[in-house]
Amino acid sequence: MKASDYISSLAVSGRFHFTLDEAVKALGATVVATRAALLRLQHKGQVALPHRGFYVIVPPEFRRLGCLPAEQFIPQLMSHLGEPYYVALLSAAELHGAAHQRPQAFQVMLEANRRPIECGSVRVQFVARKDAEQTTVVEKNTPRGSLRVASAEATALELVGYADQCGGLDNVVSVLGELVDALDPVKLVTAASKSPIVWAQRLGYLLDLTERADLAEVLLPLVKERAHSARLARSTSGKGATRSQRWKLAANVDVRAEL
């Protein structure tokens, strides 16, 4: 079987990924010969290699990207690697309807660090959270299957927890302004109870800025019970900053929504 016939047969069956080992077996060739055949298809833009030993088939509509969109191969890649994952931060917010600013990279949360992926013009950024298994996730459908995505409530909390990965607090509050309509108050409290308490403090403060004090209010009992003095921006000194007694927080940066 030719390599081109192999990928055609996969695509007809609705499968757009395969491993090098699978290709070697299907083609009945050596590893070296199989790699060479697949490299020729890469040069034609018909397949791409987002991870060593893991290939994706690139339909004509995605040839300009030089790869499948990340959401269409990340579930299969993570299954291949045996790593739990979920789409997070700005990418999750976008999937929940907060598309204030399309992220430059598709953001995926793992339990440990992993090098980013560059596949054509597709970028995947991996972010580590040791207790990622506690995060509530939902399933979103894609043309290639289901995608695990942090719930809207977990996303709101992680946005403030990983603000440096999300364009800073100004960008975070802008995204929150669009995400608030997807937040459920009860689920928000549940998600906050599974996260560092300082995330609830910062999120409550920022929700006040979005004029959704009703959502902020549900976090107050948790903050009053568990929180200690903290800073809004972790990387900036709190000396001389205005204090928010409501959130036990030093408002050490001036946050403004990016419109």
Secondary structure, 3 states (H helix, E strand, C coil): CCHHHHHHHHHHCCCCEEEHHHHHHHHCCCHHHHHHHHHHHHHCCCEEEEECCEEEECCHHHCCCCCCCHHHCHHHHHHHHCCCCEECHHHHHHHCCCCCCCCCCEEEEECCCCCCEEECCEEEEEEECCCHHHCCEEEEEECCEEEEEECHHHHHHHHHHCHHHHCCHHHHHHHHHHHHHHCCHHHHHHHHHCCCHHHHHHHHHHHHHCCCHHHHHHHHHHHHHHCCCEECCCCCCCCCCEEECCCCEEECCCCCCCC
